[in-house]
Each structure stands twice: as C-alpha cells, then as structure tokens.
Amino acid sequence: MFKKWVAALTLAATVVMSMNPLVSAATPERGMIASQQVQQQQVAQLVTVSQPGSVEEDGLRSYLVKQALGLIADSIRYGGDALAYILRYIDDDAASALTRYADEIADELDYIATIPDVVESVVKEKLYYFLVNELGLSGGTALQIADAVVGAIGFLLL
C-alpha cells in the first residue's frame, strides 16, 4: 500500500512539474501586454505639455539648486562678520570683490535662481559672465568667486 501511495504522489508531482513549462510559456504574452501598457502610461506621463512650445521645469535637482542659491544669496547679502571669516580662505582680490559687490552678486544669484532647470554648471557660467562683463572683474577673480558659489551649492546639497 505504501508503494502505491509513493508512486501516485510521484506521478502527481511529475504531472504538475511537466505542466509548468506550459504555464510559463503562456505567461510572457500576459507580461508583454502588461509591460506595453505600463510603457504607454509612462510615455503618456512624460509627454504632458501645458501649451504648445513650452517646457516646464520638473527636476528635483533644479529645485534644490534654487533653494541653495537663495541661501547663498542671503548669506552674501547679510553675512557680515561670518562672511568675512569665510572669505579669509580665498584670494584677497576675490574676497574684496565679494564684499564690495555683495548686493549685486546676491541679486544676480537671485536672478539665476529664476532660470528653469538650473544646475551648477549654469550657475557657474552665468555668474562668471556677470562678474566679468557687468562688474568688470578679472577672469581669475571671477572664476574663484563662481567656483566658491558652486562649491557652496555642492556642500549644501550633500
């Protein structure tokens, strides 16, 4: 009796295991249909445009950079002794230019923060050209200030 029971159990297990390829062969069709529907939904979500020809900002990184720019602009504008303490670690020309033009640089950082999808490289480029073209600073001094601002952004985003 025991041998018949083991034989029946083995036969049942073999039948179930042999049907497994049939089930798995049918599964990709369902999986493909489901994945195609998910892909279509994802593409439909990406293509949402409110007006023809307009692009809307969506990036988390851009949002964080804008917040960091606001903090840095306020620090430059209202920094006082704390700013002077930090500036002693950079070049004397850059430190004097940053303290002399603190309000203008802070205003420019506030303007740069209004740019859609702004990232660190854009901040560096815009600030550098502002310092050279609008304030008349030398290229080396402007680059040091721009690098310091981008370094502060990187520090705040850690």
VEXKOL-673352 format. One record per residue: x, y, z of N, C-alpha, C, O in turn. Coordinates in steps of 0.05 Angstrom, whole numbers, plus 5000, padded with zeros to 4 digits. Example, Ala and Ser with C-alpha at 12.3 -4.5 7.8 and 13.67 -1.06 7.14 Angstrom:
BEGIN
@neast 5264 nnorth 4886 nup 5156 caeast 5246 canorth 4910 caup 5156 ceast 5264 cnorth 4934 cup 5156 oeast 5285 onorth 4934 oup 5169
@neast 5257 nnorth 4955 nup 5142 caeast 5273 canorth 4979 caup 5143 ceast 5258 cnorth 5001 cup 5157 oeast 5268 onorth 5023 oup 5161
***
This chain:
BEGIN
@neast 5016 nnorth 4977 nup 5000 caeast 5000 canorth 5000 caup 5000 ceast 5017 cnorth 5025 cup 5000 oeast 5011 onorth 5045 oup 4986
@neast 5039 nnorth 5024 nup 5016 caeast 5056 canorth 5047 caup 5017 ceast 5069 cnorth 5053 cup 4990 oeast 5073 onorth 5076 oup 4983
@neast 5077 nnorth 5032 nup 4976 caeast 5090 canorth 5035 caup 4950 ceast 5071 cnorth 5048 cup 4930 oeast 5079 onorth 5065 oup 4914
@neast 5045 nnorth 5040 nup 4931 caeast 5025 canorth 5052 caup 4912 ceast 5022 cnorth 5082 cup 4919 oeast 5019 onorth 5098 oup 4901
@neast 5022 nnorth 5089 nup 4944 caeast 5018 canorth 5117 caup 4952 ceast 5042 cnorth 5134 cup 4943 oeast 5038 onorth 5156 oup 4933
@neast 5066 nnorth 5124 nup 4946 caeast 5091 canorth 5138 caup 4937 ceast 5091 cnorth 5141 cup 4907 oeast 5098 onorth 5162 oup 4896
@neast 5082 nnorth 5119 nup 4893 caeast 5081 canorth 5120 caup 4864 ceast 5061 cnorth 5141 cup 4854 oeast 5066 onorth 5155 oup 4835
@neast 5038 nnorth 5142 nup 4867 caeast 5017 canorth 5161 caup 4860 ceast 5026 cnorth 5190 cup 4865 oeast 5021 onorth 5208 oup 4848
@neast 5040 nnorth 5194 nup 4887 caeast 5050 canorth 5221 caup 4894 ceast 5072 cnorth 5230 cup 4874 oeast 5072 onorth 5253 oup 4866
@neast 5089 nnorth 5211 nup 4867 caeast 5110 canorth 5217 caup 4847 ceast 5098 cnorth 5224 cup 4820 oeast 5107 onorth 5242 oup 4807
@neast 5078 nnorth 5208 nup 4812 caeast 5064 canorth 5213 caup 4787 ceast 5050 cnorth 5240 cup 4787 oeast 5051 onorth 5255 oup 4767
@neast 5037 nnorth 5247 nup 4809 caeast 5024 canorth 5273 caup 4810 ceast 5044 cnorth 5296 cup 4809 oeast 5039 onorth 5316 oup 4796
@neast 5066 nnorth 5293 nup 4823 caeast 5087 canorth 5313 caup 4823 ceast 5099 cnorth 5316 cup 4795 oeast 5105 onorth 5339 oup 4787
@neast 5102 nnorth 5295 nup 4781 caeast 5113 canorth 5296 caup 4754 ceast 5094 cnorth 5310 cup 4735 oeast 5103 onorth 5326 oup 4718
@neast 5068 nnorth 5304 nup 4737 caeast 5048 canorth 5317 caup 4720 ceast 5048 cnorth 5347 cup 4726 oeast 5047 onorth 5363 oup 4707
@neast 5049 nnorth 5355 nup 4751 caeast 5048 canorth 5383 caup 4758 ceast 5073 cnorth 5397 cup 4747 oeast 5071 onorth 5419 oup 4736
@neast 5096 nnorth 5385 nup 4750 caeast 5121 canorth 5397 caup 4741 ceast 5123 cnorth 5398 cup 4711 oeast 5134 onorth 5417 oup 4700
@neast 5111 nnorth 5378 nup 4697 caeast 5112 canorth 5379 caup 4668 ceast 5093 cnorth 5400 cup 4657 oeast 5097 onorth 5409 oup 4634
@neast 5073 nnorth 5407 nup 4672 caeast 5054 canorth 5428 caup 4663 ceast 5066 cnorth 5456 cup 4667 oeast 5057 onorth 5476 oup 4656
@neast 5087 nnorth 5459 nup 4684 caeast 5099 canorth 5484 caup 4689 ceast 5109 cnorth 5498 cup 4664 oeast 5105 onorth 5523 oup 4662
@neast 5122 nnorth 5485 nup 4645 caeast 5131 canorth 5499 caup 4621 ceast 5107 cnorth 5510 cup 4605 oeast 5109 onorth 5530 oup 4592
@neast 5084 nnorth 5496 nup 4606 caeast 5061 canorth 5506 caup 4591 ceast 5051 cnorth 5532 cup 4604 oeast 5043 onorth 5550 oup 4590
@neast 5051 nnorth 5533 nup 4630 caeast 5043 canorth 5557 caup 4644 ceast 5062 cnorth 5580 cup 4639 oeast 5054 onorth 5602 oup 4634
@neast 5088 nnorth 5574 nup 4641 caeast 5108 canorth 5595 caup 4637 ceast 5109 cnorth 5604 cup 4608 oeast 5116 onorth 5627 oup 4602
@neast 5102 nnorth 5586 nup 4589 caeast 5101 canorth 5594 caup 4561 ceast 5078 cnorth 5613 cup 4556 oeast 5080 onorth 5630 oup 4538
@neast 5057 nnorth 5611 nup 4571 caeast 5034 canorth 5629 caup 4567 ceast 5038 cnorth 5655 cup 4582 oeast 5026 onorth 5675 oup 4574
@neast 5055 nnorth 5655 nup 4601 caeast 5059 canorth 5679 caup 4617 ceast 5071 cnorth 5703 cup 4602 oeast 5063 onorth 5725 oup 4607
@neast 5091 nnorth 5699 nup 4584 caeast 5103 canorth 5722 caup 4571 ceast 5083 cnorth 5739 cup 4556 oeast 5086 onorth 5764 oup 4554
@neast 5062 nnorth 5727 nup 4544 caeast 5043 canorth 5743 caup 4530 ceast 5029 cnorth 5762 cup 4548 oeast 5026 onorth 5785 oup 4542
@neast 5020 nnorth 5752 nup 4571 caeast 5007 canorth 5769 caup 4591 ceast 5027 cnorth 5790 cup 4601 oeast 5020 onorth 5813 oup 4603
@neast 5052 nnorth 5782 nup 4606 caeast 5072 canorth 5800 caup 4616 ceast 5079 cnorth 5821 cup 4595 oeast 5083 onorth 5844 oup 4602
@neast 5080 nnorth 5813 nup 4569 caeast 5086 canorth 5832 caup 4548 ceast 5064 cnorth 5853 cup 4546 oeast 5069 onorth 5876 oup 4543
@neast 5039 nnorth 5844 nup 4548 caeast 5016 canorth 5862 caup 4546 ceast 5017 cnorth 5881 cup 4569 oeast 5013 onorth 5905 oup 4566
@neast 5022 nnorth 5871 nup 4593 caeast 5023 canorth 5888 caup 4617 ceast 5046 cnorth 5908 cup 4615 oeast 5043 onorth 5932 oup 4621
@neast 5070 nnorth 5899 nup 4605 caeast 5092 canorth 5917 caup 4604 ceast 5088 cnorth 5938 cup 4582 oeast 5096 onorth 5961 oup 4585
@neast 5074 nnorth 5931 nup 4560 caeast 5068 canorth 5950 caup 4539 ceast 5049 cnorth 5972 cup 4550 oeast 5052 onorth 5995 oup 4544
@neast 5029 nnorth 5963 nup 4566 caeast 5011 canorth 5983 caup 4577 ceast 5025 cnorth 6001 cup 4597 oeast 5020 onorth 6025 oup 4597
@neast 5043 nnorth 5991 nup 4613 caeast 5058 canorth 6007 caup 4632 ceast 5076 cnorth 6027 cup 4616 oeast 5078 onorth 6050 oup 4624
@neast 5089 nnorth 6017 nup 4595 caeast 5106 canorth 6035 caup 4579 ceast 5090 cnorth 6057 cup 4566 oeast 5098 onorth 6080 oup 4565
@neast 5066 nnorth 6051 nup 4556 caeast 5049 canorth 6071 caup 4544 ceast 5040 cnorth 6091 cup 4565 oeast 5039 onorth 6115 oup 4559
@neast 5034 nnorth 6082 nup 4589 caeast 5027 canorth 6101 caup 4610 ceast 5050 cnorth 6119 cup 4618 oeast 5046 onorth 6143 oup 4622
@neast 5074 nnorth 6108 nup 4619 caeast 5098 canorth 6124 caup 4626 ceast 5103 cnorth 6144 cup 4605 oeast 5109 onorth 6167 oup 4611
@neast 5102 nnorth 6137 nup 4580 caeast 5106 canorth 6156 caup 4558 ceast 5085 cnorth 6177 cup 4558 oeast 5091 onorth 6201 oup 4553
@neast 5060 nnorth 6170 nup 4563 caeast 5038 canorth 6190 caup 4564 ceast 5043 cnorth 6210 cup 4587 oeast 5037 onorth 6233 oup 4584
@neast 5054 nnorth 6201 nup 4609 caeast 5060 canorth 6219 caup 4631 ceast 5083 cnorth 6238 cup 4624 oeast 5084 onorth 6260 oup 4633
@neast 5103 nnorth 6228 nup 4609 caeast 5126 canorth 6245 caup 4602 ceast 5119 cnorth 6266 cup 4581 oeast 5132 onorth 6287 oup 4580
@neast 5098 nnorth 6262 nup 4565 caeast 5093 canorth 6280 caup 4543 ceast 5073 cnorth 6301 cup 4550 oeast 5063 onorth 6315 oup 4532
@neast 5066 nnorth 6305 nup 4575 caeast 5047 canorth 6325 caup 4583 ceast 5059 cnorth 6353 cup 4579 oeast 5079 onorth 6360 oup 4591
@neast 5047 nnorth 6369 nup 4562 caeast 5055 canorth 6396 caup 4556 ceast 5031 cnorth 6414 cup 4559 oeast 5010 onorth 6409 oup 4548
@neast 5034 nnorth 6435 nup 4575 caeast 5011 canorth 6452 caup 4580 ceast 5004 cnorth 6470 cup 4557 oeast 4980 onorth 6474 oup 4551
@neast 5024 nnorth 6480 nup 4543 caeast 5020 canorth 6497 caup 4520 ceast 5039 cnorth 6488 cup 4498 oeast 5061 onorth 6479 oup 4504
@neast 5031 nnorth 6491 nup 4474 caeast 5049 canorth 6483 caup 4452 ceast 5074 cnorth 6500 cup 4453 oeast 5073 onorth 6525 oup 4455
@neast 5097 nnorth 6488 nup 4451 caeast 5122 canorth 6502 caup 4450 ceast 5133 cnorth 6510 cup 4477 oeast 5154 onorth 6523 oup 4478
@neast 5121 nnorth 6502 nup 4499 caeast 5131 canorth 6509 caup 4525 ceast 5143 cnorth 6485 cup 4539 oeast 5135 onorth 6462 oup 4534
@neast 5162 nnorth 6490 nup 4556 caeast 5175 canorth 6469 caup 4571 ceast 5172 cnorth 6476 cup 4600 oeast 5176 onorth 6499 oup 4608
@neast 5164 nnorth 6457 nup 4617 caeast 5161 canorth 6462 caup 4645 ceast 5183 cnorth 6449 cup 4661 oeast 5192 onorth 6427 oup 4654
@neast 5191 nnorth 6462 nup 4682 caeast 5211 canorth 6451 caup 4700 ceast 5200 cnorth 6429 cup 4718 oeast 5178 onorth 6433 oup 4729
@neast 5214 nnorth 6408 nup 4721 caeast 5204 canorth 6386 caup 4737 ceast 5226 cnorth 6375 cup 4755 oeast 5220 onorth 6358 oup 4773
@neast 5251 nnorth 6383 nup 4751 caeast 5273 canorth 6369 caup 4764 ceast 5276 cnorth 6375 cup 4794 oeast 5275 onorth 6398 oup 4802
@neast 5281 nnorth 6354 nup 4809 caeast 5286 canorth 6356 caup 4838 ceast 5313 cnorth 6370 cup 4842 oeast 5315 onorth 6387 oup 4860
@neast 5332 nnorth 6363 nup 4826 caeast 5359 canorth 6376 caup 4828 ceast 5357 cnorth 6406 cup 4824 oeast 5369 onorth 6421 oup 4839
@neast 5342 nnorth 6414 nup 4804 caeast 5338 canorth 6443 caup 4799 ceast 5325 cnorth 6457 cup 4823 oeast 5333 onorth 6479 oup 4830
@neast 5306 nnorth 6444 nup 4834 caeast 5292 canorth 6456 caup 4858 ceast 5312 cnorth 6459 cup 4881 oeast 5312 onorth 6480 oup 4894
@neast 5329 nnorth 6439 nup 4885 caeast 5348 canorth 6440 caup 4907 ceast 5369 cnorth 6461 cup 4902 oeast 5378 onorth 6475 oup 4920
@neast 5378 nnorth 6464 nup 4877 caeast 5398 canorth 6484 caup 4870 ceast 5386 cnorth 6512 cup 4874 oeast 5400 onorth 6530 oup 4884
@neast 5361 nnorth 6516 nup 4867 caeast 5348 canorth 6542 caup 4871 ceast 5346 cnorth 6549 cup 4901 oeast 5351 onorth 6572 oup 4908
@neast 5340 nnorth 6529 nup 4917 caeast 5339 canorth 6534 caup 4946 ceast 5367 cnorth 6541 cup 4957 oeast 5370 onorth 6559 oup 4973
@neast 5387 nnorth 6527 nup 4947 caeast 5414 canorth 6532 caup 4956 ceast 5423 cnorth 6560 cup 4946 oeast 5437 onorth 6574 oup 4961
@neast 5415 nnorth 6568 nup 4922 caeast 5422 canorth 6595 caup 4912 ceast 5410 cnorth 6616 cup 4930 oeast 5422 onorth 6637 oup 4935
@neast 5385 nnorth 6612 nup 4938 caeast 5372 canorth 6631 caup 4956 ceast 5387 cnorth 6634 cup 4982 oeast 5390 onorth 6656 oup 4992
@neast 5396 nnorth 6612 nup 4994 caeast 5411 canorth 6613 caup 5019 ceast 5438 cnorth 6627 cup 5015 oeast 5446 onorth 6643 oup 5032
@neast 5451 nnorth 6621 nup 4993 caeast 5477 canorth 6633 caup 4988 ceast 5474 cnorth 6663 cup 4983 oeast 5490 onorth 6679 oup 4993
@neast 5453 nnorth 6671 nup 4968 caeast 5448 canorth 6699 caup 4963 ceast 5443 cnorth 6714 cup 4989 oeast 5454 onorth 6736 oup 4993
@neast 5427 nnorth 6702 nup 5007 caeast 5422 canorth 6715 caup 5032 ceast 5447 cnorth 6716 cup 5050 oeast 5452 onorth 6736 oup 5064
@neast 5464 nnorth 6695 nup 5048 caeast 5489 canorth 6695 caup 5063 ceast 5508 cnorth 6717 cup 5053 oeast 5521 onorth 6730 oup 5069
@neast 5509 nnorth 6720 nup 5027 caeast 5526 canorth 6741 caup 5016 ceast 5515 cnorth 6769 cup 5023 oeast 5530 onorth 6787 oup 5030
@neast 5489 nnorth 6772 nup 5021 caeast 5477 canorth 6798 caup 5026 ceast 5478 cnorth 6806 cup 5055 oeast 5483 onorth 6829 oup 5061
@neast 5473 nnorth 6787 nup 5073 caeast 5470 canorth 6794 caup 5102 ceast 5492 cnorth 6780 cup 5119 oeast 5489 onorth 6779 oup 5143
@neast 5513 nnorth 6770 nup 5106 caeast 5533 canorth 6754 caup 5120 ceast 5549 cnorth 6768 cup 5141 oeast 5553 onorth 6758 oup 5163
@neast 5558 nnorth 6792 nup 5136 caeast 5573 canorth 6807 caup 5155 ceast 5599 cnorth 6794 cup 5164 oeast 5615 onorth 6787 oup 5147
@neast 5603 nnorth 6791 nup 5190 caeast 5628 canorth 6780 caup 5201 ceast 5632 cnorth 6751 cup 5194 oeast 5654 onorth 6742 oup 5190
@neast 5610 nnorth 6736 nup 5192 caeast 5613 canorth 6708 caup 5185 ceast 5623 cnorth 6705 cup 5156 oeast 5640 onorth 6687 oup 5150
@neast 5614 nnorth 6722 nup 5138 caeast 5623 canorth 6721 caup 5111 ceast 5653 cnorth 6729 cup 5110 oeast 5668 onorth 6717 oup 5095
@neast 5660 nnorth 6750 nup 5125 caeast 5688 canorth 6758 caup 5125 ceast 5706 cnorth 6736 cup 5136 oeast 5729 onorth 6732 oup 5127
@neast 5696 nnorth 6721 nup 5156 caeast 5712 canorth 6698 caup 5167 ceast 5717 cnorth 6677 cup 5145 oeast 5739 onorth 6666 oup 5143
@neast 5696 nnorth 6671 nup 5130 caeast 5699 canorth 6650 caup 5109 ceast 5716 cnorth 6660 cup 5086 oeast 5732 onorth 6645 oup 5075
@neast 5714 nnorth 6686 nup 5079 caeast 5729 canorth 6697 caup 5057 ceast 5759 cnorth 6698 cup 5061 oeast 5774 onorth 6701 oup 5042
@neast 5768 nnorth 6695 nup 5086 caeast 5797 canorth 6696 caup 5090 ceast 5811 cnorth 6672 cup 5078 oeast 5836 onorth 6671 oup 5076
@neast 5795 nnorth 6651 nup 5071 caeast 5807 canorth 6627 caup 5060 ceast 5810 cnorth 6629 cup 5029 oeast 5823 onorth 6612 oup 5017
@neast 5799 nnorth 6649 nup 5017 caeast 5802 canorth 6651 caup 4988 ceast 5821 cnorth 6675 cup 4982 oeast 5830 onorth 6689 oup 5001
@neast 5826 nnorth 6680 nup 4957 caeast 5844 canorth 6701 caup 4948 ceast 5835 cnorth 6728 cup 4958 oeast 5811 onorth 6734 oup 4961
@neast 5854 nnorth 6746 nup 4964 caeast 5848 canorth 6773 caup 4974 ceast 5832 cnorth 6789 cup 4955 oeast 5813 onorth 6803 oup 4962
@neast 5839 nnorth 6787 nup 4929 caeast 5824 canorth 6802 caup 4908 ceast 5795 cnorth 6792 cup 4907 oeast 5776 onorth 6808 oup 4904
@neast 5791 nnorth 6766 nup 4908 caeast 5764 canorth 6755 caup 4907 ceast 5748 cnorth 6762 cup 4932 oeast 5724 onorth 6768 oup 4930
@neast 5761 nnorth 6762 nup 4954 caeast 5747 canorth 6769 caup 4979 ceast 5739 cnorth 6798 cup 4979 oeast 5717 onorth 6805 oup 4987
@neast 5757 nnorth 6816 nup 4970 caeast 5749 canorth 6844 caup 4969 ceast 5728 cnorth 6850 cup 4949 oeast 5710 onorth 6866 oup 4953
@neast 5729 nnorth 6836 nup 4926 caeast 5708 canorth 6840 caup 4906 ceast 5681 cnorth 6829 cup 4916 oeast 5660 onorth 6841 oup 4910
@neast 5682 nnorth 6807 nup 4930 caeast 5657 canorth 6796 caup 4940 ceast 5644 cnorth 6814 cup 4961 oeast 5620 onorth 6816 oup 4962
@neast 5661 nnorth 6826 nup 4978 caeast 5649 canorth 6844 caup 4998 ceast 5641 cnorth 6870 cup 4986 oeast 5621 onorth 6882 oup 4994
@neast 5656 nnorth 6880 nup 4966 caeast 5649 canorth 6905 caup 4953 ceast 5623 cnorth 6903 cup 4937 oeast 5606 onorth 6921 oup 4938
@neast 5620 nnorth 6881 nup 4923 caeast 5596 canorth 6877 caup 4905 ceast 5576 cnorth 6857 cup 4916 oeast 5563 onorth 6843 oup 4901
@neast 5575 nnorth 6855 nup 4943 caeast 5558 canorth 6834 caup 4955 ceast 5529 cnorth 6836 cup 4946 oeast 5516 onorth 6816 oup 4940
@neast 5518 nnorth 6860 nup 4946 caeast 5490 canorth 6864 caup 4939 ceast 5485 cnorth 6857 cup 4910 oeast 5465 onorth 6844 oup 4903
@neast 5503 nnorth 6865 nup 4892 caeast 5499 canorth 6860 caup 4863 ceast 5502 cnorth 6830 cup 4858 oeast 5486 onorth 6818 oup 4842
@neast 5521 nnorth 6817 nup 4871 caeast 5525 canorth 6788 caup 4867 ceast 5501 cnorth 6773 cup 4878 oeast 5491 onorth 6753 oup 4866
@neast 5491 nnorth 6781 nup 4901 caeast 5467 canorth 6768 caup 4913 ceast 5443 cnorth 6772 cup 4895 oeast 5427 onorth 6753 oup 4891
@neast 5440 nnorth 6795 nup 4884 caeast 5417 canorth 6800 caup 4865 ceast 5420 cnorth 6782 cup 4840 oeast 5400 onorth 6772 oup 4831
@neast 5444 nnorth 6779 nup 4830 caeast 5448 canorth 6762 caup 4807 ceast 5442 cnorth 6733 cup 4813 oeast 5431 onorth 6719 oup 4797
@neast 5450 nnorth 6724 nup 4837 caeast 5443 canorth 6697 caup 4845 ceast 5413 cnorth 6693 cup 4847 oeast 5403 onorth 6672 oup 4840
@neast 5399 nnorth 6713 nup 4857 caeast 5370 canorth 6711 caup 4858 ceast 5359 cnorth 6710 cup 4830 oeast 5339 onorth 6695 oup 4825
@neast 5370 nnorth 6725 nup 4811 caeast 5361 canorth 6723 caup 4783 ceast 5367 cnorth 6696 cup 4771 oeast 5350 onorth 6685 oup 4758
@neast 5391 nnorth 6685 nup 4776 caeast 5398 canorth 6659 caup 4765 ceast 5379 cnorth 6637 cup 4776 oeast 5373 onorth 6618 oup 4762
@neast 5370 nnorth 6641 nup 4801 caeast 5351 canorth 6621 caup 4813 ceast 5324 cnorth 6621 cup 4798 oeast 5309 onorth 6602 oup 4802
@neast 5318 nnorth 6641 nup 4783 caeast 5293 canorth 6642 caup 4768 ceast 5294 cnorth 6627 cup 4742 oeast 5274 onorth 6623 oup 4729
@neast 5318 nnorth 6618 nup 4734 caeast 5321 canorth 6604 caup 4708 ceast 5310 cnorth 6576 cup 4711 oeast 5316 onorth 6562 oup 4731
@neast 5293 nnorth 6567 nup 4692 caeast 5282 canorth 6539 caup 4694 ceast 5304 cnorth 6519 cup 4691 oeast 5323 onorth 6522 oup 4675
@neast 5302 nnorth 6497 nup 4706 caeast 5321 canorth 6475 caup 4705 ceast 5350 cnorth 6484 cup 4708 oeast 5367 onorth 6476 oup 4692
@neast 5356 nnorth 6500 nup 4728 caeast 5383 canorth 6509 caup 4732 ceast 5399 cnorth 6488 cup 4747 oeast 5389 onorth 6475 oup 4766
@neast 5424 nnorth 6485 nup 4738 caeast 5442 canorth 6466 caup 4751 ceast 5468 cnorth 6481 cup 4757 oeast 5471 onorth 6504 oup 4749
@neast 5486 nnorth 6468 nup 4771 caeast 5511 canorth 6481 caup 4780 ceast 5527 cnorth 6493 cup 4757 oeast 5537 onorth 6515 oup 4759
@neast 5529 nnorth 6479 nup 4735 caeast 5545 canorth 6489 caup 4713 ceast 5533 cnorth 6514 cup 4701 oeast 5548 onorth 6532 oup 4693
@neast 5507 nnorth 6516 nup 4700 caeast 5494 canorth 6541 caup 4691 ceast 5499 cnorth 6564 cup 4710 oeast 5504 onorth 6586 oup 4702
@neast 5498 nnorth 6558 nup 4736 caeast 5503 canorth 6578 caup 4756 ceast 5531 cnorth 6589 cup 4753 oeast 5536 onorth 6613 oup 4753
@neast 5551 nnorth 6571 nup 4750 caeast 5578 canorth 6579 caup 4747 ceast 5582 cnorth 6597 cup 4722 oeast 5595 onorth 6618 oup 4723
@neast 5571 nnorth 6588 nup 4699 caeast 5574 canorth 6603 caup 4674 ceast 5561 cnorth 6630 cup 4676 oeast 5573 onorth 6651 oup 4669
@neast 5536 nnorth 6631 nup 4685 caeast 5522 canorth 6657 caup 4686 ceast 5535 cnorth 6676 cup 4706 oeast 5538 onorth 6700 oup 4700
@neast 5543 nnorth 6666 nup 4729 caeast 5556 canorth 6683 caup 4749 ceast 5583 cnorth 6693 cup 4739 oeast 5590 onorth 6716 oup 4743
@neast 5598 nnorth 6676 nup 4726 caeast 5624 canorth 6684 caup 4716 ceast 5621 cnorth 6706 cup 4695 oeast 5635 onorth 6727 oup 4697
@neast 5603 nnorth 6703 nup 4676 caeast 5600 canorth 6724 caup 4656 ceast 5589 cnorth 6749 cup 4667 oeast 5595 onorth 6771 oup 4658
@neast 5572 nnorth 6747 nup 4688 caeast 5562 canorth 6772 caup 4701 ceast 5585 cnorth 6786 cup 4715 oeast 5588 onorth 6811 oup 4712
@neast 5602 nnorth 6772 nup 4729 caeast 5624 canorth 6784 caup 4743 ceast 5644 cnorth 6797 cup 4724 oeast 5655 onorth 6819 oup 4730
@neast 5649 nnorth 6784 nup 4702 caeast 5669 canorth 6795 caup 4683 ceast 5657 cnorth 6818 cup 4667 oeast 5669 onorth 6839 oup 4664
@neast 5633 nnorth 6814 nup 4656 caeast 5622 canorth 6834 caup 4637 ceast 5608 cnorth 6857 cup 4651 oeast 5610 onorth 6880 oup 4643
@neast 5593 nnorth 6851 nup 4672 caeast 5578 canorth 6872 caup 4686 ceast 5594 cnorth 6887 cup 4707 oeast 5592 onorth 6911 oup 4710
@neast 5609 nnorth 6872 nup 4723 caeast 5624 canorth 6885 caup 4745 ceast 5652 cnorth 6891 cup 4738 oeast 5666 onorth 6906 oup 4753
@neast 5662 nnorth 6880 nup 4715 caeast 5689 canorth 6887 caup 4706 ceast 5712 cnorth 6873 cup 4722 oeast 5734 onorth 6884 oup 4723
@neast 5706 nnorth 6851 nup 4735 caeast 5727 canorth 6837 caup 4749 ceast 5745 cnorth 6821 cup 4730 oeast 5737 onorth 6815 oup 4707
@neast 5769 nnorth 6815 nup 4739 caeast 5786 canorth 6799 caup 4722 ceast 5776 cnorth 6770 cup 4720 oeast 5760 onorth 6762 oup 4737
@neast 5785 nnorth 6756 nup 4700 caeast 5776 canorth 6729 caup 4696 ceast 5782 cnorth 6710 cup 4719 oeast 5766 onorth 6693 oup 4727
@neast 5806 nnorth 6713 nup 4731 caeast 5815 canorth 6696 caup 4753 ceast 5798 cnorth 6701 cup 4778 oeast 5790 onorth 6682 oup 4792
@neast 5794 nnorth 6726 nup 4784 caeast 5778 canorth 6733 caup 4807 ceast 5749 cnorth 6724 cup 4804 oeast 5737 onorth 6712 oup 4822
@neast 5738 nnorth 6728 nup 4780 caeast 5710 canorth 6720 caup 4775 ceast 5708 cnorth 6690 cup 4776 oeast 5688 onorth 6679 oup 4787
@neast 5727 nnorth 6675 nup 4767 caeast 5726 canorth 6646 caup 4767 ceast 5728 cnorth 6636 cup 4796 oeast 5714 onorth 6616 oup 4803
@neast 5744 nnorth 6649 nup 4813 caeast 5746 canorth 6640 caup 4841 ceast 5719 cnorth 6644 cup 4855 oeast 5711 onorth 6627 oup 4871
@neast 5706 nnorth 6666 nup 4850 caeast 5680 canorth 6672 caup 4863 ceast 5660 cnorth 6652 cup 4853 oeast 5644 onorth 6641 oup 4869
@neast 5659 nnorth 6647 nup 4826 caeast 5640 canorth 6628 caup 4815 ceast 5645 cnorth 6600 cup 4825 oeast 5626 onorth 6586 oup 4832
@neast 5670 nnorth 6592 nup 4827 caeast 5676 canorth 6566 caup 4838 ceast 5668 cnorth 6563 cup 4868 oeast 5659 onorth 6542 oup 4876
@neast 5672 nnorth 6585 nup 4883 caeast 5665 canorth 6584 caup 4911 ceast 5634 cnorth 6581 cup 4914 oeast 5625 onorth 6567 oup 4932
@neast 5619 nnorth 6595 nup 4897 caeast 5590 canorth 6593 caup 4899 ceast 5581 cnorth 6564 cup 4891 oeast 5564 onorth 6553 oup 4904
@neast 5593 nnorth 6553 nup 4870 caeast 5585 canorth 6526 caup 4862 ceast 5594 cnorth 6506 cup 4883 oeast 5580 onorth 6486 oup 4888
@neast 5617 nnorth 6511 nup 4896 caeast 5625 canorth 6493 caup 4918 ceast 5607 cnorth 6494 cup 4941 oeast 5601 onorth 6474 oup 4954
@neast 5596 nnorth 6518 nup 4947 caeast 5577 canorth 6521 caup 4969 ceast 5551 cnorth 6507 cup 4962 oeast 5538 onorth 6495 oup 4979
@neast 5543 nnorth 6508 nup 4936 caeast 5519 canorth 6494 caup 4928 ceast 5523 cnorth 6464 cup 4932 oeast 5505 onorth 6450 oup 4942
@neast 5546 nnorth 6454 nup 4923 caeast 5552 canorth 6425 caup 4926 ceast 5552 cnorth 6417 cup 4956 oeast 5542 onorth 6396 oup 4963
@neast 5563 nnorth 6434 nup 4973 caeast 5563 canorth 6429 caup 5001 ceast 5535 cnorth 6428 cup 5013 oeast 5529 onorth 6410 oup 5029
@neast 5518 nnorth 6446 nup 5004 caeast 5491 canorth 6447 caup 5015 ceast 5474 cnorth 6424 cup 5004 oeast 5454 onorth 6416 oup 5017
@neast 5481 nnorth 6413 nup 4981 caeast 5465 canorth 6391 caup 4970 ceast 5474 cnorth 6363 cup 4980 oeast 5462 onorth 6343 oup 4973
@neast 5495 nnorth 6362 nup 4996 caeast 5505 canorth 6336 caup 5006 ceast 5484 cnorth 6322 cup 5022 oeast 5489 onorth 6300 oup 5032
***
